[in-house]
Amino acid sequence: MTPDLSPFQLLRERTGIFLDFDGTLSEIVARPELARPLLDAPPLLSRLSRSFALVAVVSGRQGQDIRRLLGLSGVAVFGMYGLEGHPANVSAVRAAAEEVFAVSARVRGAWLEDKGASLAVHFRSAPDPDVAGRSIRRELTRIAMRHGLLVLAGKMVVELAPPETPGKGAVVLRESRARGLAGCVYAGDDRADLAAFAALDELRSEGVETLKVAVRSAETPRELVDAANAVVHGPSGLVELLERLTLDSSPGPGLGAELEPTGPTGSFARHAEVPWPGETARPDPSPDRS
């Protein structure tokens, strides 16, 4: 049994495809500036943008970074969790900058990414990321409370942002309703994508066809997988699913043969699943990456 893509294929002129970037269109890497989209992703997105109502990337990155990495004009980009182009007072973020830098400087392997309108402390390179993450989250939460900022937690990163930051869910709702979309697909891999999944649940209650895709890796939060309708194995698995959307609605070979139900929620996953941290990897019967 496979995710039914036919509603979105049949309604392509009224369907929007919303995608995260890091861990979704690109592999997770040591530092953000090293990330690159999968080789097949930009031409695939370009093809999709010519037949679907909207193809968009919704990311915590600055929009200019996404546009440079994709090099596409037909794909909409909503950067900084929708904050770009949205009125916001960033003075509180700037006032907190020195304190946030001091937190990053106290943790070995951590570093501060100053996005101007937000401040992100990365700790992937810390000797013990779990310990580092707990310490950084605790200290940044205190700073956020003092300055009235939002705390956004992601994969090996904690970010402080203005309280006006819309979030991915608000972006999806706004764009879907403004365009009168009849179908909506969202794919992501991190906690910030839960808000987008919740937005799709709201749209579904309004009669919109929806598909929530979790792009799974060893770091993907369990709650995202549990909330998904379909689960694919890494960015390469997502590319295969998106390729199916470019086809007609008749059944055929391809990704469908490699998906199976994972539980009572109706989600789907590849046979070769990536183990969660602490689990033992199972033999991979497919040629997909591990």
Secondary structure, 3 states (H helix, E strand, C coil): CCCCCHHHHHCHHHEEEEECCECCCECCCCCHHHCCECCCHHHHHHHHHHHCCEEEEECCCCHHHHHHHHCCCCCEEECHHHCCCCCCCCHHHHHHHHHHHHHHHHCCCCEEEECCCCEEEECCCCCCHHHHHHHHHHHHHHHHHHHCCEEEEECCEEEEECCCCCCHHHHHHHHHHHHCCCEEEEEECCCCHHHHHHHHHHHHHCCCEEEEEEEECCCCCHHHHHHCCEEEEHHHHHHHHHHHHCCCCCCCCCHHHHEEECCCCCCEEECCCCCCCCCCCCCCCCCCCC
